[in-house]
Amino acid sequence: MSQAEIGIIGGSGLYSMPGLTKVKEVRLRTPFGAPSDSYVCGTLEGRRVAFLARHARGHRILPSELNFRANIHGFKQLGVERIVSVSAVGSLKEEHQPLEFVIPDQFFDRTRHRVDTFFGDGVVAHIAFGEPICGELSRVVESACKKAGVVGKAGGTYVCMEGPQFSTKAESNVYRNLGMDVIGMTNLQEAKLAREAELCYVTVAMVTDYDCWHPHHDSVTVDQIVAVLIKNAENACKVVRQTVAAMPQGRSCKCGSALAHALLTDRKLMPAATKKRLSLILGKYLQSKSKTK
């Protein structure tokens, strides 16, 4: 029996999940190294969940230092099928105000130093990623925001930048001119890897402040930002609880078969070591092929 069915990733300001019962910390090893922290497994709203602090408790890991593969693979090891990823972001539009949540349906990649695929070393797969967010999961989160009394806007584009420095004004204005909505440093790689692992994935982007394009950006104090982070974390916990409570038991989306037509490598030529490392992700496809011979 799996230890969890729903995964929760906590971003800046959200390092724990209040309301969990029957709590058990699970430290995992993965074929891709160590995840950011222990997974805190327990029951929330009657469902088995696993919580992971993306940057580790105490916020000790830079966005570029995150072992995205280990984090997502660890959820897969626990039996998770859906991931709700909570992330602090800057707003690129006046209409997305601090303390509001955006549930983006697209990403734009501005990273340079990230490993964002499980494949390679003799195994080639090209997943479809035109729609990077699970629509079914997005609708559940949108409804949960309404129930929690939080402004949650579905749709929009999340620019994923390298960091750890924030944008220059020139960069910020280019993103605005391109029609982007919010900017962060972490979620694109998670979304790519979740799709490769055939897990449903959704981003809950918590607007902390306006990016540096805004004329009042420089007048925002650290105290104000911290206050917004704290309030956002409180609201995120409410939204996550409502999301978990309303989560359908089964999946009707296509996320669970994302690899069905993505593998290009001849199974007979896949290196044994790579097949072993990818066994949790590819197992059902390798077995199905062998049974038909």
LUMRO-985552 format. One line per 10 residues: number of its first residue (from 1); their letters; for each residue x, y, z of N, C-alpha, C. Coordinates in nm, 2 decimals, padded with zeros to 4 digits, always signed. Last residue first. Example, Ala and Ser with C-alpha at 12.3 -4.5 7.8 and 13.67 -1.06 7.14 Angstrom:
2> sa> +01.28,-00.22,+00.71,+01.37,-00.11,+00.71,+01.29,+00.00,+00.79  +01.32,-00.57,+00.78,+01.23,-00.45,+00.78,+01.32,-00.33,+00.78
//
This chain:
293> ktksksqlyk> +00.60,-01.03,-02.64,+00.69,-01.10,-02.72,+00.67,-01.25,-02.72  +00.43,-00.91,-02.46,+00.38,-00.92,-02.59,+00.48,-01.00,-02.69  +00.58,-00.88,-02.23,+00.47,-00.98,-02.23,+00.41,-01.00,-02.37  +00.75,-00.67,-02.28,+00.81,-00.81,-02.27,+00.70,-00.91,-02.28  +00.59,-00.46,-02.28,+00.65,-00.49,-02.40,+00.70,-00.64,-02.40  +00.51,-00.44,-02.02,+00.40,-00.47,-02.12,+00.47,-00.51,-02.25  +00.75,-00.39,-01.89,+00.68,-00.51,-01.87,+00.58,-00.54,-01.98  +00.80,-00.13,-01.98,+00.90,-00.24,-02.01,+00.83,-00.37,-01.99  +00.58,+00.00,-01.87,+00.60,+00.00,-02.02,+00.70,-00.11,-02.06  +00.61,-00.02,-01.60,+00.49,-00.08,-01.67,+00.50,-00.09,-01.82
283> glilslrkkt> +00.87,+00.11,-01.55,+00.84,-00.03,-01.52,+00.72,-00.09,-01.60  +00.94,+00.37,-01.56,+00.92,+00.30,-01.69,+00.87,+00.16,-01.67  +00.96,+00.45,-01.29,+00.89,+00.54,-01.39,+00.85,+00.46,-01.52  +01.10,+00.26,-01.16,+00.97,+00.30,-01.10,+00.89,+00.38,-01.20  +01.33,+00.23,-01.32,+01.23,+00.12,-01.31,+01.10,+00.17,-01.26  +01.55,+00.39,-01.38,+01.42,+00.44,-01.42,+01.30,+00.34,-01.40  +01.76,+00.24,-01.29,+01.74,+00.37,-01.23,+01.60,+00.42,-01.26  +01.73,+00.02,-01.46,+01.72,+00.00,-01.32,+01.69,+00.13,-01.25  +01.79,+00.14,-01.71,+01.66,+00.08,-01.69,+01.63,+00.06,-01.54  +02.06,+00.20,-01.66,+01.96,+00.31,-01.68,+01.82,+00.26,-01.66
273> aapmlkrdtl> +02.17,-00.05,-01.65,+02.18,+00.04,-01.53,+02.08,+00.15,-01.54  +02.12,-00.16,-01.90,+02.06,-00.22,-01.78,+02.06,-00.12,-01.66  +02.04,+00.05,-02.17,+02.14,+00.00,-02.08,+02.07,-00.05,-01.95  +01.83,-00.05,-02.43,+01.84,+00.03,-02.32,+01.94,-00.03,-02.22  +01.79,-00.22,-02.64,+01.91,-00.15,-02.64,+01.93,-00.05,-02.52  +01.53,-00.32,-02.63,+01.64,-00.42,-02.62,+01.78,-00.35,-02.61  +01.37,-00.10,-02.67,+01.38,-00.16,-02.53,+01.50,-00.25,-02.52  +01.48,+00.17,-02.85,+01.45,+00.03,-02.86,+01.47,-00.03,-02.72  +01.35,+00.49,-02.75,+01.46,+00.40,-02.75,+01.41,+00.25,-02.76  +01.13,+00.65,-02.72,+01.18,+00.63,-02.86,+01.28,+00.52,-02.86
263> lahalasgck> +00.84,+00.72,-02.54,+00.96,+00.65,-02.54,+01.01,+00.61,-02.69  +00.58,+00.83,-02.56,+00.70,+00.92,-02.55,+00.83,+00.85,-02.57  +00.34,+00.72,-02.54,+00.39,+00.73,-02.67,+00.51,+00.82,-02.68  +00.32,+00.69,-02.26,+00.27,+00.59,-02.34,+00.32,+00.59,-02.48  +00.37,+00.88,-02.07,+00.49,+00.82,-02.14,+00.45,+00.72,-02.24  +00.13,+00.97,-01.96,+00.21,+01.06,-02.04,+00.32,+01.00,-02.12  -00.07,+00.86,-01.82,-00.02,+00.78,-01.93,+00.07,+00.87,-02.02  -00.16,+01.03,-01.62,-00.11,+00.89,-01.58,-00.06,+00.81,-01.69  -00.26,+01.25,-01.75,-00.13,+01.26,-01.69,-00.07,+01.12,-01.66  -00.51,+01.27,-01.85,-00.41,+01.19,-01.93,-00.27,+01.18,-01.87
253> csrgqpmaav> -00.78,+01.24,-01.61,-00.69,+01.31,-01.70,-00.60,+01.21,-01.77  -00.92,+01.12,-01.41,-00.98,+01.11,-01.54,-00.89,+01.18,-01.65  -00.84,+00.94,-01.12,-00.79,+01.04,-01.22,-00.86,+01.01,-01.35  -01.04,+00.91,-00.82,-00.97,+00.86,-00.93,-00.93,+00.97,-01.03  -01.14,+01.08,-00.62,-01.07,+00.96,-00.58,-00.98,+00.90,-00.70  -01.09,+01.44,-00.63,-01.16,+01.31,-00.68,-01.07,+01.19,-00.64  -01.06,+01.65,-00.35,-00.99,+01.58,-00.46,-01.07,+01.45,-00.50  -01.16,+01.81,-00.15,-01.24,+01.80,-00.27,-01.18,+01.71,-00.38  -00.96,+01.80,+00.04,-01.10,+01.75,+00.08,-01.18,+01.73,-00.05  -00.75,+01.92,-00.09,-00.74,+01.78,-00.05,-00.88,+01.72,-00.02
243> tqrvvkcane> -00.85,+02.18,-00.11,-00.81,+02.10,-00.23,-00.81,+01.96,-00.20  -00.87,+02.26,+00.15,-01.00,+02.25,+00.07,-00.97,+02.17,-00.06  -00.60,+02.25,+00.22,-00.70,+02.17,+00.29,-00.83,+02.15,+00.21  -00.50,+02.45,+00.05,-00.46,+02.31,+00.03,-00.55,+02.21,+00.10  -00.63,+02.68,+00.14,-00.66,+02.63,+00.01,-00.62,+02.49,-00.01  -00.52,+02.70,+00.40,-00.66,+02.68,+00.38,-00.69,+02.63,+00.25  -00.25,+02.73,+00.33,-00.29,+02.61,+00.41,-00.44,+02.59,+00.40  -00.25,+02.97,+00.20,-00.22,+02.85,+00.13,-00.26,+02.72,+00.20  -00.31,+03.15,+00.41,-00.41,+03.12,+00.31,-00.38,+03.00,+00.23  -00.07,+03.13,+00.55,-00.19,+03.09,+00.61,-00.30,+03.06,+00.51
233> ankilvaviq> +00.11,+03.22,+00.35,+00.12,+03.09,+00.40,+00.00,+03.04,+00.47  +00.02,+03.49,+00.32,+00.00,+03.39,+00.21,+00.01,+03.25,+00.25  +00.09,+03.58,+00.57,-00.05,+03.58,+00.54,-00.07,+03.48,+00.42  +00.37,+03.56,+00.54,+00.31,+03.49,+00.65,+00.16,+03.48,+00.62  +00.42,+03.73,+00.32,+00.46,+03.59,+00.32,+00.38,+03.51,+00.42  +00.34,+03.97,+00.42,+00.26,+03.91,+00.31,+00.29,+03.76,+00.30  +00.53,+04.01,+00.61,+00.39,+04.01,+00.66,+00.31,+03.94,+00.55  +00.76,+04.03,+00.45,+00.75,+03.92,+00.55,+00.60,+03.90,+00.59  +00.70,+04.27,+00.32,+00.71,+04.14,+00.24,+00.70,+04.02,+00.33  +00.71,+04.45,+00.53,+00.59,+04.43,+00.45,+00.59,+04.30,+00.38
223> dvtvsdhhph> +00.98,+04.42,+00.61,+00.87,+04.39,+00.71,+00.74,+04.37,+00.63  +01.11,+04.53,+00.39,+01.13,+04.38,+00.42,+01.01,+04.34,+00.52  +00.90,+04.76,+00.21,+01.00,+04.72,+00.31,+01.00,+04.57,+00.33  +00.87,+04.92,-00.10,+00.82,+04.81,-00.02,+00.93,+04.77,+00.08  +00.98,+05.11,-00.27,+00.93,+05.16,-00.14,+00.87,+05.05,-00.05  +01.04,+04.98,-00.50,+01.15,+05.02,-00.41,+01.10,+05.07,-00.28  +00.78,+04.97,-00.63,+00.85,+04.85,-00.58,+00.96,+04.88,-00.48  +00.63,+05.15,-00.75,+00.63,+05.16,-00.60,+00.71,+05.04,-00.54  +00.63,+05.10,-01.02,+00.69,+05.23,-00.97,+00.70,+05.23,-00.82  +00.74,+04.77,-01.12,+00.63,+04.86,-01.06,+00.69,+04.98,-01.00
213> wcdydtvmav> +00.94,+04.61,-01.20,+00.89,+04.71,-01.30,+00.79,+04.81,-01.23  +01.01,+04.43,-01.01,+01.08,+04.56,-01.00,+01.03,+04.66,-01.11  +00.69,+04.28,-00.92,+00.83,+04.27,-00.96,+00.88,+04.41,-00.98  +00.49,+04.31,-00.63,+00.51,+04.33,-00.77,+00.66,+04.32,-00.80  +00.47,+04.02,-00.40,+00.48,+04.17,-00.43,+00.49,+04.18,-00.58  +00.35,+03.77,-00.38,+00.42,+03.83,-00.26,+00.43,+03.98,-00.28  +00.11,+03.55,-00.48,+00.18,+03.68,-00.51,+00.22,+03.74,-00.38  +00.16,+03.21,-00.51,+00.12,+03.31,-00.42,+00.19,+03.45,-00.44  +00.05,+02.98,-00.72,+00.14,+03.09,-00.72,+00.09,+03.20,-00.63  +00.03,+02.66,-00.73,-00.05,+02.76,-00.66,+00.05,+02.87,-00.64
203> tvycleaera> +00.04,+02.43,-01.00,+00.11,+02.54,-00.92,+00.01,+02.63,-00.86  +00.00,+02.08,-01.03,-00.05,+02.21,-01.04,+00.03,+02.31,-00.95  +00.01,+01.76,-01.18,+00.08,+01.87,-01.12,+00.01,+02.00,-01.14  +00.00,+01.40,-01.18,-00.07,+01.53,-01.20,+00.00,+01.64,-01.12  +00.27,+01.20,-01.30,+00.20,+01.26,-01.19,+00.12,+01.38,-01.23  +00.45,+01.08,-01.47,+00.31,+01.05,-01.49,+00.23,+01.09,-01.37  +00.71,+01.16,-01.48,+00.68,+01.06,-01.38,+00.53,+01.02,-01.38  +00.69,+01.37,-01.67,+00.76,+01.25,-01.70,+00.74,+01.13,-01.61  +00.54,+01.55,-01.51,+00.48,+01.49,-01.63,+00.55,+01.36,-01.67  +00.73,+01.60,-01.31,+00.61,+01.54,-01.27,+00.54,+01.48,-01.39
193> lkaeqlntmg> +00.92,+01.73,-01.47,+00.95,+01.60,-01.41,+00.83,+01.53,-01.36  +00.78,+01.97,-01.54,+00.84,+01.88,-01.64,+00.86,+01.74,-01.59  +00.72,+02.08,-01.28,+00.62,+02.04,-01.38,+00.66,+01.94,-01.48  +00.98,+02.13,-01.18,+00.89,+02.03,-01.11,+00.78,+01.99,-01.21  +01.07,+02.32,-01.36,+01.13,+02.19,-01.36,+01.05,+02.08,-01.29  +00.88,+02.53,-01.30,+00.89,+02.47,-01.43,+00.95,+02.33,-01.43  +00.92,+02.63,-01.04,+00.81,+02.54,-01.07,+00.81,+02.47,-01.21  +01.12,+02.82,-00.95,+01.13,+02.68,-00.92,+01.03,+02.59,-00.99  +01.11,+03.10,-00.94,+01.24,+03.04,-00.97,+01.24,+02.89,-00.97  +00.88,+03.34,-01.10,+00.93,+03.26,-00.99,+01.06,+03.19,-01.03
183> ivdmglnryv> +00.63,+03.57,-01.19,+00.76,+03.52,-01.21,+00.81,+03.46,-01.08  +00.32,+03.60,-01.38,+00.40,+03.60,-01.26,+00.54,+03.54,-01.29  +00.25,+03.67,-01.66,+00.17,+03.70,-01.55,+00.25,+03.71,-01.41  +00.34,+03.80,-01.99,+00.36,+03.71,-01.88,+00.28,+03.76,-01.75  +00.34,+03.96,-02.21,+00.22,+03.92,-02.16,+00.22,+03.82,-02.05  +00.57,+04.08,-02.31,+00.53,+03.95,-02.37,+00.40,+03.89,-02.31  +00.59,+04.29,-02.15,+00.55,+04.32,-02.29,+00.51,+04.19,-02.36  +00.68,+04.16,-01.92,+00.54,+04.23,-01.92,+00.50,+04.25,-02.06  +00.93,+04.08,-02.00,+00.83,+03.98,-01.96,+00.69,+04.04,-01.96  +01.04,+04.34,-02.03,+01.03,+04.25,-02.14,+00.92,+04.14,-02.12
173> nseaktsfqp> +01.04,+04.43,-01.77,+00.95,+04.50,-01.87,+00.94,+04.41,-01.99  +01.23,+04.26,-01.65,+01.09,+04.26,-01.60,+00.99,+04.32,-01.70  +01.46,+04.33,-01.79,+01.40,+04.19,-01.80,+01.26,+04.19,-01.76  +01.49,+04.59,-01.70,+01.48,+04.56,-01.84,+01.41,+04.43,-01.87  +01.51,+04.57,-01.43,+01.39,+04.63,-01.48,+01.37,+04.60,-01.63  +01.63,+04.23,-01.35,+01.65,+04.37,-01.38,+01.52,+04.44,-01.43  +01.50,+04.00,-01.11,+01.51,+04.05,-01.24,+01.57,+04.19,-01.24  +01.70,+03.86,-00.83,+01.58,+03.90,-00.90,+01.61,+03.97,-01.03  +01.93,+03.59,-00.79,+01.91,+03.74,-00.81,+01.77,+03.76,-00.87  +01.98,+03.32,-00.82,+01.89,+03.37,-00.71,+01.86,+03.52,-00.71
163> gemcvytgga> +01.76,+03.30,-01.12,+01.79,+03.34,-00.98,+01.94,+03.30,-00.94  +01.63,+03.20,-01.35,+01.73,+03.12,-01.28,+01.75,+03.16,-01.14  +01.26,+03.19,-01.38,+01.40,+03.25,-01.40,+01.50,+03.17,-01.32  +00.98,+03.12,-01.53,+01.07,+03.06,-01.44,+01.21,+03.11,-01.47  +00.67,+03.28,-01.55,+00.81,+03.29,-01.60,+00.90,+03.22,-01.49  +00.36,+03.16,-01.60,+00.46,+03.17,-01.50,+00.60,+03.17,-01.57  +00.06,+03.28,-01.74,+00.20,+03.23,-01.76,+00.29,+03.26,-01.65  -00.29,+03.19,-01.71,-00.17,+03.28,-01.70,-00.04,+03.21,-01.72  -00.53,+03.03,-01.49,-00.48,+03.07,-01.62,-00.37,+03.17,-01.60  -00.74,+03.15,-01.23,-00.70,+03.04,-01.31,-00.65,+03.09,-01.44
153> kgvvgakkca> -00.69,+03.30,-00.92,-00.72,+03.33,-01.07,-00.66,+03.21,-01.15  -00.83,+03.34,-00.62,-00.75,+03.25,-00.70,-00.79,+03.26,-00.84  -00.86,+03.49,-00.32,-00.87,+03.52,-00.46,-00.78,+03.43,-00.54  -01.02,+03.29,-00.07,-00.89,+03.35,-00.12,-00.91,+03.38,-00.27  -01.21,+03.14,+00.06,-01.22,+03.29,+00.07,-01.09,+03.36,+00.02  -01.21,+02.88,+00.03,-01.13,+02.93,+00.14,-01.13,+03.08,+00.15  -01.37,+02.85,-00.19,-01.42,+02.80,-00.06,-01.34,+02.85,+00.06  -01.20,+02.95,-00.38,-01.33,+03.02,-00.36,-01.38,+02.97,-00.22  -00.99,+02.76,-00.37,-00.97,+02.90,-00.34,-01.10,+02.98,-00.30  -01.12,+02.54,-00.47,-01.08,+02.54,-00.33,-01.05,+02.68,-00.28
143> sevvrslegc> -01.16,+02.60,-00.74,-01.28,+02.58,-00.65,-01.24,+02.60,-00.50  -00.89,+02.58,-00.81,-00.96,+02.71,-00.83,-01.09,+02.71,-00.74  -00.83,+02.32,-00.75,-00.76,+02.42,-00.68,-00.84,+02.55,-00.69  -00.98,+02.19,-00.94,-01.00,+02.16,-00.80,-00.95,+02.27,-00.72  -00.87,+02.28,-01.18,-01.01,+02.32,-01.15,-01.04,+02.29,-01.00  -00.61,+02.16,-01.16,-00.63,+02.31,-01.16,-00.77,+02.35,-01.12  -00.68,+01.90,-01.20,-00.62,+01.94,-01.07,-00.64,+02.09,-01.05  -00.76,+01.90,-01.47,-00.85,+01.85,-01.36,-00.80,+01.90,-01.23  -00.53,+01.99,-01.60,-00.65,+02.07,-01.60,-00.75,+02.03,-01.49  -00.20,+02.00,-01.50,-00.32,+01.91,-01.51,-00.45,+01.99,-01.50
133> ipegfaihav> +00.01,+02.19,-01.71,-00.06,+02.18,-01.58,-00.18,+02.08,-01.60  +00.11,+02.21,-01.97,+00.20,+02.16,-01.86,+00.13,+02.14,-01.73  +00.04,+02.15,-02.27,-00.04,+02.18,-02.16,+00.03,+02.13,-02.03  +00.26,+02.06,-02.41,+00.19,+02.18,-02.46,+00.10,+02.24,-02.35  +00.42,+01.85,-02.38,+00.42,+01.94,-02.27,+00.35,+02.07,-02.31  +00.48,+01.50,-02.43,+00.40,+01.62,-02.47,+00.39,+01.72,-02.35  +00.82,+01.38,-02.39,+00.68,+01.39,-02.35,+00.61,+01.51,-02.41  +01.04,+01.18,-02.52,+00.99,+01.32,-02.55,+00.85,+01.33,-02.51  +01.32,+00.99,-02.43,+01.17,+01.00,-02.42,+01.14,+01.15,-02.44  +01.58,+00.76,-02.44,+01.53,+00.88,-02.49,+01.38,+00.88,-02.48
123> vgdgfftdvr> +01.85,+00.62,-02.27,+01.71,+00.61,-02.29,+01.65,+00.75,-02.33  +02.12,+00.67,-02.25,+02.08,+00.56,-02.33,+01.93,+00.54,-02.34  +02.13,+00.90,-02.08,+02.22,+00.78,-02.05,+02.16,+00.65,-02.12  +01.79,+01.01,-02.05,+01.93,+01.03,-02.09,+02.00,+00.90,-02.06  +01.54,+01.14,-01.81,+01.60,+01.05,-01.92,+01.74,+01.09,-01.96  +01.43,+01.30,-01.63,+01.48,+01.18,-01.58,+01.56,+01.10,-01.68  +01.51,+01.65,-01.66,+01.46,+01.53,-01.72,+01.51,+01.41,-01.64  +01.64,+01.89,-01.58,+01.50,+01.88,-01.58,+01.44,+01.76,-01.65  +01.89,+02.06,-01.43,+01.86,+01.93,-01.48,+01.71,+01.91,-01.47  +01.98,+02.40,-01.50,+01.89,+02.31,-01.44,+01.89,+02.17,-01.51
113> hrtrdffqdp> +02.08,+02.65,-01.57,+02.16,+02.56,-01.51,+02.09,+02.44,-01.44  +01.90,+02.84,-01.68,+02.02,+02.80,-01.76,+02.10,+02.68,-01.70  +01.56,+02.96,-01.74,+01.67,+02.91,-01.66,+01.78,+02.86,-01.75  +01.33,+03.06,-01.84,+01.44,+03.15,-01.85,+01.56,+03.10,-01.76  +01.04,+02.94,-02.00,+01.17,+02.90,-01.93,+01.28,+03.01,-01.95  +00.71,+02.97,-01.90,+00.81,+03.02,-01.99,+00.95,+03.01,-01.93  +00.40,+02.79,-01.88,+00.53,+02.83,-01.83,+00.62,+02.89,-01.94  +00.05,+02.79,-01.80,+00.16,+02.79,-01.89,+00.29,+02.83,-01.82  -00.15,+02.82,-01.62,-00.16,+02.71,-01.71,-00.05,+02.69,-01.81  -00.14,+02.92,-01.27,-00.10,+02.93,-01.41,-00.13,+02.81,-01.49
103> ivfelpqhee> -00.32,+03.06,-01.06,-00.31,+02.91,-01.09,-00.27,+02.91,-01.24  -00.25,+03.29,-00.81,-00.26,+03.27,-00.95,-00.24,+03.12,-00.98  -00.38,+03.47,-00.53,-00.31,+03.35,-00.59,-00.34,+03.34,-00.74  -00.30,+03.77,-00.35,-00.38,+03.69,-00.44,-00.30,+03.57,-00.49  -00.11,+03.90,-00.20,-00.21,+03.82,-00.13,-00.31,+03.75,-00.22  -00.06,+04.16,-00.45,-00.01,+04.08,-00.33,-00.13,+04.02,-00.25  -00.25,+04.12,-00.76,-00.21,+04.19,-00.64,-00.15,+04.10,-00.53  -00.27,+04.14,-01.08,-00.24,+04.03,-00.98,-00.17,+04.10,-00.86  -00.30,+04.38,-01.22,-00.42,+04.31,-01.18,-00.40,+04.19,-01.08  -00.05,+04.45,-01.30,-00.11,+04.53,-01.19,-00.23,+04.45,-01.13
93> klsgvasvsv> +00.18,+04.19,-01.35,+00.06,+04.26,-01.40,+00.00,+04.33,-01.27  +00.37,+04.03,-01.24,+00.41,+04.11,-01.36,+00.29,+04.19,-01.42  +00.45,+03.96,-00.91,+00.35,+03.99,-01.01,+00.40,+04.07,-01.12  +00.65,+03.69,-00.79,+00.63,+03.83,-00.81,+00.53,+03.85,-00.92  +00.56,+03.41,-00.56,+00.60,+03.47,-00.69,+00.59,+03.62,-00.69  +00.59,+03.11,-00.39,+00.59,+03.25,-00.38,+00.64,+03.31,-00.51  +00.40,+02.81,-00.43,+00.52,+02.89,-00.46,+00.50,+03.03,-00.45  +00.31,+02.48,-00.40,+00.28,+02.61,-00.36,+00.41,+02.69,-00.37  +00.17,+02.22,-00.58,+00.30,+02.29,-00.55,+00.27,+02.43,-00.52  +00.04,+01.91,-00.55,+00.00,+02.05,-00.54,+00.12,+02.13,-00.50
83> irevglqkfg> +00.04,+01.62,-00.74,+00.12,+01.71,-00.66,+00.06,+01.85,-00.67  -00.08,+01.28,-00.74,-00.10,+01.42,-00.77,-00.01,+01.51,-00.68  +00.01,+01.04,-00.66,-00.03,+01.05,-00.80,-00.06,+01.19,-00.84  +00.25,+00.87,-00.45,+00.17,+00.99,-00.48,+00.14,+00.99,-00.63  +00.41,+00.67,-00.36,+00.28,+00.63,-00.42,+00.19,+00.75,-00.46  +00.66,+00.72,-00.28,+00.56,+00.71,-00.18,+00.43,+00.67,-00.23  +00.79,+00.74,-00.53,+00.82,+00.63,-00.44,+00.72,+00.61,-00.33  +00.70,+00.99,-00.61,+00.66,+00.87,-00.68,+00.68,+00.74,-00.60  +00.83,+01.15,-00.43,+00.68,+01.15,-00.43,+00.64,+01.02,-00.50  +01.09,+01.10,-00.52,+01.05,+01.07,-00.39,+00.90,+01.06,-00.37
73> hinarfnles> +01.09,+01.22,-00.77,+01.10,+01.08,-00.77,+01.06,+01.03,-00.63  +01.08,+01.49,-00.70,+00.97,+01.43,-00.77,+00.97,+01.28,-00.76  +01.33,+01.52,-00.57,+01.21,+01.56,-00.50,+01.09,+01.49,-00.56  +01.52,+01.43,-00.76,+01.50,+01.35,-00.63,+01.37,+01.39,-00.57  +01.49,+01.63,-00.95,+01.46,+01.49,-00.98,+01.44,+01.41,-00.86  +01.56,+01.87,-00.82,+01.42,+01.85,-00.86,+01.39,+01.70,-00.89  +01.75,+01.97,-00.60,+01.75,+01.84,-00.67,+01.61,+01.80,-00.71  +01.84,+02.31,-00.61,+01.74,+02.21,-00.58,+01.76,+02.08,-00.66  +02.01,+02.51,-00.67,+02.07,+02.39,-00.60,+01.97,+02.28,-00.58  +01.86,+02.71,-00.77,+01.95,+02.64,-00.87,+02.02,+02.52,-00.80
63> plirhgrahr> +01.73,+02.80,-00.53,+01.66,+02.74,-00.64,+01.74,+02.66,-00.74  +01.92,+02.70,-00.24,+01.89,+02.79,-00.35,+01.81,+02.72,-00.46  +01.83,+02.59,+00.08,+01.87,+02.55,-00.06,+01.82,+02.65,-00.16  +01.72,+02.65,+00.33,+01.87,+02.64,+00.32,+01.92,+02.61,+00.17  +01.49,+02.70,+00.52,+01.52,+02.76,+00.39,+01.67,+02.77,+00.36  +01.39,+02.57,+00.73,+01.50,+02.67,+00.76,+01.54,+02.74,+00.63  +01.35,+02.28,+00.55,+01.31,+02.35,+00.67,+01.42,+02.44,+00.71  +01.39,+02.31,+00.20,+01.42,+02.24,+00.33,+01.38,+02.34,+00.44  +01.26,+02.41,-00.02,+01.40,+02.46,+00.01,+01.45,+02.41,+00.14  +01.02,+02.26,-00.01,+01.11,+02.26,-00.13,+01.25,+02.30,-00.10
53> alfavrrgel> +00.91,+02.03,+00.22,+00.96,+02.17,+00.21,+01.06,+02.19,+00.10  +00.65,+01.82,+00.15,+00.79,+01.84,+00.13,+00.82,+01.99,+00.13  +00.41,+01.59,+00.26,+00.45,+01.73,+00.25,+00.60,+01.73,+00.24  +00.16,+01.37,+00.16,+00.30,+01.38,+00.19,+00.35,+01.52,+00.16  -00.15,+01.22,+00.27,-00.07,+01.32,+00.19,+00.08,+01.31,+00.24  -00.45,+01.06,+00.25,-00.31,+01.04,+00.28,-00.23,+01.13,+00.20  -00.75,+01.22,+00.38,-00.67,+01.16,+00.27,-00.52,+01.15,+00.31  -00.89,+01.34,+00.57,-00.93,+01.20,+00.54,-00.85,+01.14,+00.43  -00.77,+01.59,+00.60,-00.91,+01.58,+00.54,-00.94,+01.44,+00.50  -00.48,+01.42,+00.60,-00.53,+01.56,+00.60,-00.67,+01.55,+00.53
43> tgcvysdspa> -00.23,+01.23,+00.75,-00.37,+01.23,+00.70,-00.42,+01.38,+00.71  +00.11,+01.20,+00.64,+00.01,+01.20,+00.74,-00.13,+01.20,+00.67  +00.46,+01.27,+00.62,+00.34,+01.20,+00.57,+00.24,+01.20,+00.68  +00.70,+01.46,+00.51,+00.62,+01.46,+00.63,+00.48,+01.40,+00.58  +01.01,+01.37,+00.39,+00.87,+01.39,+00.35,+00.79,+01.37,+00.48  +01.31,+01.56,+00.46,+01.22,+01.44,+00.48,+01.08,+01.48,+00.43  +01.44,+01.74,+00.18,+01.42,+01.72,+00.32,+01.34,+01.59,+00.34  +01.50,+01.74,-00.10,+01.53,+01.86,-00.02,+01.53,+01.83,+00.13  +01.64,+01.40,-00.17,+01.54,+01.51,-00.18,+01.58,+01.63,-00.08  +01.95,+01.28,-00.29,+01.86,+01.31,-00.18,+01.77,+01.42,-00.21
33> gfptrlrvek> +01.97,+01.08,-00.60,+02.02,+01.16,-00.49,+01.92,+01.19,-00.38  +01.84,+00.94,-00.78,+01.89,+01.07,-00.83,+01.95,+01.15,-00.71  +01.73,+00.72,-00.68,+01.84,+00.69,-00.77,+01.90,+00.82,-00.82  +01.68,+00.82,-00.33,+01.63,+00.80,-00.47,+01.75,+00.77,-00.56  +01.59,+00.77,+00.00,+01.70,+00.78,-00.10,+01.64,+00.75,-00.23  +01.40,+00.96,+00.24,+01.41,+00.87,+00.13,+01.55,+00.88,+00.06  +01.24,+00.97,+00.54,+01.36,+01.02,+00.47,+01.39,+00.92,+00.36  +00.94,+01.06,+00.67,+01.01,+00.96,+00.59,+01.12,+01.02,+00.51  +00.76,+01.11,+00.96,+00.86,+01.16,+00.87,+00.93,+01.05,+00.80  +00.42,+01.11,+01.02,+00.54,+01.02,+01.02,+00.64,+01.09,+00.92
23> vktlgpmsyl> +00.11,+01.17,+01.19,+00.23,+01.22,+01.12,+00.35,+01.12,+01.13  -00.16,+01.17,+01.24,-00.09,+01.05,+01.22,+00.04,+01.07,+01.14  -00.25,+01.48,+01.07,-00.26,+01.39,+01.18,-00.19,+01.26,+01.14  -00.22,+01.82,+00.98,-00.18,+01.68,+00.95,-00.19,+01.60,+01.08  -00.25,+02.08,+01.05,-00.37,+02.00,+01.03,-00.34,+01.85,+01.00  +00.00,+02.25,+00.86,-00.09,+02.24,+00.98,-00.21,+02.15,+00.95  +00.28,+02.18,+00.72,+00.14,+02.17,+00.68,+00.06,+02.15,+00.81  +00.57,+02.39,+00.66,+00.50,+02.28,+00.73,+00.36,+02.28,+00.69  +00.67,+02.60,+00.53,+00.77,+02.50,+00.56,+00.70,+02.38,+00.64  +00.62,+02.86,+00.35,+00.54,+02.75,+00.38,+00.63,+02.62,+00.40
13> gsggiigiea> +00.81,+03.05,+00.27,+00.71,+03.09,+00.37,+00.62,+02.97,+00.42  +00.85,+02.92,-00.04,+00.90,+03.02,+00.05,+00.78,+03.06,+00.14  +00.66,+02.61,-00.07,+00.76,+02.71,-00.11,+00.80,+02.81,+00.00  +00.58,+02.27,-00.04,+00.58,+02.41,+00.02,+00.69,+02.49,-00.02  +00.40,+02.04,-00.21,+00.53,+02.11,-00.20,+00.52,+02.25,-00.15  +00.23,+01.75,-00.15,+00.23,+01.90,-00.13,+00.37,+01.95,-00.12  +00.07,+01.47,-00.30,+00.19,+01.54,-00.26,+00.17,+01.69,-00.25  -00.15,+01.21,-00.23,-00.14,+01.35,-00.27,-00.01,+01.41,-00.22  -00.11,+00.96,-00.13,-00.17,+00.97,-00.26,-00.16,+01.11,-00.32  +00.13,+00.76,+00.05,+00.05,+00.88,+00.03,+00.00,+00.88,-00.11
3> qsm> +00.22,+00.50,+00.07,+00.22,+00.58,+00.19,+00.14,+00.71,+00.18  +00.05,+00.22,-00.08,+00.13,+00.35,-00.09,+00.12,+00.42,+00.04  +00.08,-00.12,+00.00,+00.00,+00.00,+00.00,+00.09,+00.12,+00.00
//
